[in-house]
Amino acid sequence: MVLFNVFDTLGSKMDDEFKEDVILAFLPLSFSQFIMTFNINKMKTTLPELMNQLTVAEGIIKGHKSGSINVAEGSSGSKSKDQNSKKKGKKTSGT
């Protein structure tokens, strides 16, 4: 946003659609779902509305990342412990 203000001050004219395209082009890969949805729905927003939507999307993305990592670590670790304890129990009782 600051860069756009600098260009405006220098007299460069950029329409809001071009500014939206620039913002979307420089988002990290984690926003790919947001970008695809934004483009498919051909959403027309103001720049402040786009920034608000990106802020909400960022919160959702961060929430999904931490949740999925915890679930993946917890589920894989508990399976291996359960399998090892069952094997050890069978060996001990068989001898």
N, C-alpha and C positions, 0 to 999 in steps of 0.2 A: 504494500500500500504506500509506503514511504517513497519508493521508486517512482510510482505513478504520480505522486505529488511533485516530485522533482521534474519529471517530464512536462507536467502541466505548467509549472513555473517557467520552464524554458520555452514554452509556447508550442509544444508538441501536442497534437490533437489525437487522442485515442478514444474510441468509443468503448462503452462498458462491455460489449460482447468480446472485443479483443482483450480487454483486461481480464475477463473471466477465463478466456482461453489460456492466457499466460499463467494465471494462478493455477489452473487445473494441470497445466503441462509440467509445472515444477513441484507438484505434490509427490511425496514418497510412494513407493509401490503399495504400501499398506492401505492407501486410499483408492486403489484400483476399482473396488466394488462401488464406492461412492461416485467416482468419475463415470463409470459405465452407466449407473442408474441416472445420473445427472444428464448425460448425453442422450440416453434412450428416451427419457421422458421429455427431452427438449425443454428443460426448466428455464424459465425466464425470471431472473431475480435481480435485485439490486446488489451492488457490491457488499454493503453491510449485511444483507440477508444471506449472501453466499458465505461470508465470514462466520456468521452465526451457525449456519448449517455445517460448516467445516469443523467448528468448535464442538458441536454435538457429535458429529461423526468421529472426531478424535477421541472423545470420551468413550464412545461405544467400542472403538477399535482397541483402545487400551484395556478396557474391561474384558473383552474377548480374549486378548492375548494372555493376560495373567490367569484367567480362568482356565483356558485350555491347557496351559503349561502345567498348572497344578493338578488338573485331572489326569493328564497323561503321565506325570511322574508318580502320582499316587496309585494309579491303577496298575502300572507295570511293576512297580516295586512290591505291591501286596501279592500279586500273582506268583512271583518267583519265590517269595518267602513261604507262601502256603504250599507250593509244590515241593520245595525242599524239605519242609517239616514233615509232610506226608511220607516222602521217600525215606527219610531218616527213621520215622516211626515204624514203618514196615520192616526195615532192615533189622532194627533192634528187637522187635517182637519175634522175628523169624529165627533168630540165632539163639 
